[in-house]
Amino acid sequence: MTNVSLIILPLIVLFIIIYGLKHNVNIYDEFINGSKKGLMTTFKIIPNLVAMIFAVNILVKSNFLIDALSFSNQFLQKLNLSSDIIPMCFLRSISGNSTLIIMIEIFNKFGPDSLMGLLASTIQGSSDTTFYVIALYFGSIGISKTRYALPAGLFADLCGIIASFILVYLFFGL
């Protein structure tokens, strides 16, 4: 299997070259044009990325979520959970990197095979970074009215988080 993965990429490149030659396409010029378009897209995306990273860092570093949701501690303790999972639930729709850091902190504190570690892993895998995706992809092509994309994405994230709690308790128990 290792040999196949070493051969796949050169075979794809060879296929593209043969296809281009067969159809009289100037492969090098097309590659340069694609590279230029890729760089232009990168320059369009950078302001959106900087704004999103700045906003997420302010939210995470201020501990606002932990303080605002401290009322949930008693309920979570009855479920043998810690309030450390709450920021992850709220930030998952905003930033994948911040929730990855929270998940690693949960692993360090409780262990990856603990109920908290399993729940954090399941939440990380069952939801997406909706705000990031909309800011990046919609912003890069100039769409300012997202219509139903944001509510649908947030609803899908909520369903994924709720399903994570249910499934972790069904499979790994109280």
N, C-alpha and C positions, 0 to 999 in steps of 0.2 A: 504494500500500500504506500510505503514511503517513496518508492521509485515512481509511482504514478503521479504523486503530488509534485515531484521534481520535474516531471516531463510536461505536465498540463500547461503551465504558463508559456513555455517556449512553443508548444503546439498551437496555442491560441494566437500568439504573435505571428507564427508562420501562416496560419489560416488567414489572418487579416491581410498579410502581405500578398499571399496568392490571390485572395479575393479582389484586392485592390488592383493588382496587375491584370487580372482577367477582365475587369470592368473599366480599364483605362483610367484609374483614379491616381492622382499624384499624392501618394501616401504621405510623403514628408510634409508637403504644404498643408494637407488636411490635419496632420498632427500639430503643426505650428498654429493653425487657426483654432483648433480645439484647446490648445494650451493657452492662447490669448483669451479665449472666452472663459476658461476656467479661472484665470487670474482676475479678470474683470468681475466675475461672480464673487470671488473671494473678497475683493475690495468693496463690493456692495454689501456683503454679509457682515464685515467687521464691525461697523457701528452698532448693528443689532446685537452682536455677540458681546461687545463691551458693555452695552447698557444692561443686558441680562445678567452678566457676571457681576457687575457692580451692584445691582438690586439684590441679587441672591446673597452676596457677601454681607450686605447691610442687614438683611433679614436674619441670616444665620448668626452673625457675630453679636447681634443685639440680644439674643436669647428671648426675643419677643414671644415666639411660639411656646416655648417651655413655660414662661410666666403666665401667658394668657390662658393656657390649657391646663393649669395646675389643678383645677377642679376635677379633672378626670383621674387623678391618681388613685382615689379610693376604689373606683370602679375597676380600674386596671389591676390593682392589687388583688381583688377578688378573683380575677382570671389568671393569677400568677404571672402577670406581666408588669413591666416597668413603664413609666412615662417616657422613657427614652425612645420608644417607638413612635410617639405622636409627631415629633418634628419630621420624621421620615415620611409619615403618611401625608402631611401637608406639603412638604417640599418636593415630593416625587414628581408632581406635575410641572414643577418649575425647573429643576436641575438634577440631572442624573449624577453628576460628580459630587454634589453636596450630599445626596442620599447614599452614595457609595461610601463616602467618608463616615456618615452616621452608622451605616451598616458595619463597617470595619470597627468602629468604636463599640458597637453592640457585641461584635465577635470577641473583642478584647476583654470586655467587661463580663459577659455571660457565657461565652464560648459559642462556636459555630453550630454545635449540635444541640444547644439548649433550645427551649421553646422560643425564647426571644430571637435567637440566631436563625432558627428556621422561619419564623414569622418575617423577620427582616429580609431574608433571602427571597421568600415568596412574594413579598410586596415589591421588591426590586425587579423581579421577573414578570410580574403580572400587571404592571402599570407602565405608563410611558411619560416622557417629558413633554407634555402637551404645550405648555407655554413656550418652551424652547423650540419645539418643532414649528409652531405657528410663527414665532418671531423670526426664526431663521429662514424657513422656506417661503412663507408669504412675504416677508420683508425683502428677500433677495430678488423677487420678481415684481415687487411693487404693489402687491395686493394689500389694501388698507382695510377693506371690509371683509371680515372673516365669516360672516353670516352664521352658519350653524356649526362650523368647525370647532370653535372653542367650547360651546356647551356640550357637543357630542363627545369631544375628547375628554373633558372633565368628568362627564357621566361615565365614560368607559373606565377612567382611572378610579373613580369611586367604586364602581362595580368590582374592579380588580382588587382593590384594597379590602372591601367587605368579603369578597370570595377568599382572599388570603387568610383572613381571620377564621372564617368558617372551615376552610379546608385544613389549615394547620391544626385546629382543634379536633376535627374529625379523624385525621390520620395520626396525629401525635399526642392527642388527648390532653385532658386536664391534669 
